Amino acid sequence: MSGFDDGEEEYRGPVTVTLPDGEIEVDAHLAGHFSPLTGDYRWKGRLSAHPGVTAAFESGVRTVRVRTPDGHEGTGDLDEPNLWGGHPISGAGPPPFSVPDVTIDD
């Protein structure tokens, strides 16, 4: 893994970002992990630069839906654009990428 942390699942590739005005396709690098303290899945990453995402952010959009080509979806919060024009994104709950199934034994 070349991800954010050794214990994290990771996705790198195209995503569809759902905005109030429609959908935009961008590349993304996302990673996440289960948080035992909060009991949910936390994920974060970055979206590649796209004028449509930046325009939505500048108009006040903060929460977006992200979908990978295999159909996994997650809701995340955009942050200020980085030096290269891309946007950091983070979310809690189901991530927009596949994660291993976990079975908890009694």
ZISULKA-V428506 format. One record per pair of residues at least 4 apart in sequence whose ideal C-beta (glycine too) atoms are under 8 Angstrom apart, sorted by the first residue. I is the first residue (numbers start at 1). J is the second residue. Records with the same first field share a line. If there is no record, write none. Layout:
# ZISULKA-V428506
I->J  J
This chain:
# ZISULKA-V428506
1->6  8  10
2->10
3->8  9  10  31
4->8  10  31  44  45
5->31  33
7->33
8->31  32  33
9->31  32  33  95  97  98  99  100
10->29  30  31  97
11->28  29  30  31  45  68  95  96  97  98
12->27  28  29  30
13->27  28  68  69
14->25  26  27  28  68  69
15->25  26  27  28  30  47  66  67  68  96
16->23  24  25  66  67  68
17->23  24  25  26  47  50  53  64  65  66
18->22  23  64  65  66  67
19->23  24  52  53  56  61  64
20->56  61
21->52  56
24->50  52  53
26->47  48  49  50  53
27->47  48
28->45  46  47  48  66  89
29->45  46
30->43  44  45  66  89  95  96  97
31->43  44  45
32->41  42  43  44  95  97  99
33->41  42  43
34->40  41  42  102
35->39  40  41  42
38->42  92
40->92  93
41->92  93  94  95  99
42->90  91  92
43->74  76  90  91  92  95  96  97
44->88  89  90  91
45->88  89  90
46->82  86  87  88  89
47->53  66  78  86  87  89
48->86
49->53  54  81  84  85  86
50->54
51->55
52->56
53->57  64  78  87
54->58  81  85  87
55->59
56->61  64  78
57->61  62  78  80  81  87
61->78
62->77  78
63->75  76  77  78
64->75  76  77  78  89
65->73  74  75
66->73  74  75  76  89  91  96
67->71  72  73  96
68->72  73  96  97  98
70->98
72->94  95  96  97  98
73->94  96
74->91  93  94  95  96  97
75->91  93
76->89  90  91  96
77->89  90  91
78->87  88  89
79->87  88  89  90
80->87  88
81->85  86  87
82->86  87  88
91->95  96
95->99
